[in-house]
Amino acid sequence: MGMLVSKFWFMLFPSKEYKIVVVGLDNAGKTTTLYKLHLGEVVNTNPTIGSNVEEVVYKNIRFEVWDLGGQESLRPSWATYFRGTHAVIAVIDSTDRARISIIKDELFRLLGHGDLESTVVLVFANKQDLKDAMSPAEITDAMSLHSIKNHDWHIQACCALTGEGLYDGLGWIAEKVAGKPTAASSST
């Protein structure tokens, strides 16, 4: 019933839809993050070849969320999804210390793309439930996030499996792109 009312509401009062691209290395938890936000549950996932796209509605704000495959061979194709993007979510496997410099390089490369000039950047420090996870402060330092000057950015500790931190991050994006403060949002 709630879904029917929601769809009817959007038909009567169409709202703008904001585009988010979700990037990160393979096995970072991008697809798990997408479906936890979309369905509210964890689904079995396989490595993404190409992309997955779903609509996520949060606080009456509609997001078109594109989850992009993170394997090395797929990363050059990320740019084909950038046009019209309002926000980038970079999902980081907080336990993957060996590849933190790779995702740093990929993030800085994509932030230089012309289609992403006015985007905001959310970094999800995923897998915080694991004992050897780097803290958001460690990831901020390792990725030199403070050197990002042309984009609003925020790092959010999260666990895609439990959903912890995901809506806090989405709330931050909602506030930045839609200009609507939300109870779950914070500022950088």
Residue pairs with C-beta under 8 A, 6 or more apart in sequence:
6 57
10 62
15 60
15 61
15 62
16 62
16 178
17 55
17 62
17 63
17 64
18 61
18 62
18 63
18 64
18 86
18 87
18 173
18 177
18 178
19 63
19 64
19 66
19 84
19 85
19 86
19 87
20 63
20 64
20 65
20 66
20 85
20 86
20 87
20 88
20 89
20 173
21 66
21 68
21 78
21 81
21 82
21 85
21 87
21 88
21 89
22 30
22 33
22 34
22 65
22 66
22 67
22 68
22 88
22 89
22 91
23 30
23 68
23 70
23 78
23 88
23 89
23 90
23 91
23 106
23 107
23 110
24 30
24 70
24 90
24 91
24 92
24 93
24 103
25 70
25 93
25 96
25 99
25 102
25 103
25 106
26 47
26 69
26 70
26 71
26 72
27 47
27 70
27 93
27 96
28 70
28 91
28 92
28 93
28 96
28 103
28 126
29 91
29 93
29 124
29 126
29 127
29 160
29 161
30 48
30 67
30 68
30 70
30 91
31 45
31 48
31 52
31 67
32 42
32 43
32 45
32 160
32 161
33 67
33 89
33 91
33 124
33 126
33 158
33 160
33 166
34 52
34 54
34 56
34 65
34 67
35 41
35 42
35 43
35 45
35 54
36 42
36 160
36 161
36 163
36 166
37 56
37 58
37 65
37 166
37 167
37 170
38 54
38 55
38 56
38 65
40 163
42 160
42 161
47 69
47 71
48 67
48 68
48 69
48 70
48 74
49 69
49 71
49 74
50 69
50 74
50 77
51 66
51 67
51 68
51 69
51 81
52 66
52 67
53 64
53 65
53 66
53 67
54 65
54 67
55 62
55 63
55 64
55 65
56 62
56 63
56 65
56 170
57 63
58 167
58 170
58 171
58 174
58 182
59 171
59 174
59 180
59 182
61 174
61 178
61 180
63 170
63 173
66 81
68 74
68 77
68 78
68 81
69 77
75 106
78 110
79 110
79 113
79 115
82 110
82 113
82 115
82 116
83 115
84 115
85 115
85 116
85 119
86 119
86 120
86 173
86 177
87 119
87 120
87 121
87 122
87 173
87 176
87 177
88 110
88 111
88 116
88 119
88 120
88 121
88 122
89 121
89 122
89 123
89 124
89 169
89 173
90 103
90 107
90 121
90 122
90 123
90 124
91 124
91 126
91 160
92 100
92 103
92 123
92 124
92 125
92 126
92 139
92 143
93 99
93 126
93 127
94 125
94 126
94 127
94 128
94 130
94 133
94 134
94 135
94 139
95 127
95 130
95 132
95 133
95 134
97 134
97 142
100 134
100 139
100 142
100 143
101 142
103 143
104 142
104 143
104 144
107 121
107 123
107 143
110 116
111 121
111 148
111 150
111 151
116 151
117 150
119 151
120 151
120 152
120 153
120 154
120 173
120 176
120 177
121 148
121 151
121 152
121 153
121 154
122 153
122 154
122 155
122 156
122 169
122 172
122 173
123 136
123 139
123 143
123 145
123 153
123 154
123 155
123 156
124 156
124 158
124 160
124 165
124 166
124 169
125 133
125 134
125 135
125 136
125 139
125 155
125 156
125 157
125 158
126 158
126 159
126 160
127 133
127 159
127 160
128 157
128 158
128 159
128 164
128 165
129 159
129 161
129 162
129 164
134 142
135 157
136 155
136 156
136 157
139 145
139 155
140 146
140 155
145 153
145 155
152 176
152 188
153 188
154 169
154 172
154 186
154 187
154 188
155 188
156 165
156 168
156 169
156 172
157 164
157 165
158 164
158 165
158 166
158 168
158 169
159 165
160 166
167 184
168 184
168 185
168 186
170 184
171 182
171 183
171 184
171 185
171 186
172 185
172 186
172 187
172 188
174 180
174 182
174 185
175 181
175 182
175 185
175 187
